[in-house]
Amino acid sequence: MIVKLQVEAKRLMLERAAARGEDVQELENYLEALARGRIGPS
């Protein structure tokens, strides 16, 4: 359940970033690292 919510949240964030014309790849890389536990909450 939690994983499904995380995936949905990630998808929404990427869609919003793309809509604003931001670098989606950079955000994707950050979220991937976050999901793997490489980056902790700041």
N, C-alpha and C positions, 0 to 999 in steps of 0.2 A: 504493500500500500504506500509506504513512504517513498520507495523507489519510483513508483508511478507518479507520485506528486512532484518529485524532483525532476523527472523527465519532462513533465508538463510545464513546470516553472521555467526550465531551461529553454524549451521551445518558445514559450511566450517572450522571454527575454531576447532571444535571437531574432524573433519576428519584429519586436519593437526596435531593436538596434538597426536592423536592416531597413525598416521603414524610415528611420531618421538618417539613413545613409552612413551609419557608422561602420567601422571595420569589424565585421561580424567574425572574421577568422580570429582576431585577437581576443574577442570576448569568448569565443568557443574554446580557445586554448586555455584561458583562465578558468572557465567553468569545468573543463575536463580535469585540470590540475586540482581544483577544489574538490571535485567528486572523488578523486583518488587520494585525497588527504594530504597532498603536498603543500597546500596553502591553508593556513588556519585562519579563523576569523580575525580581522584586524581590530 
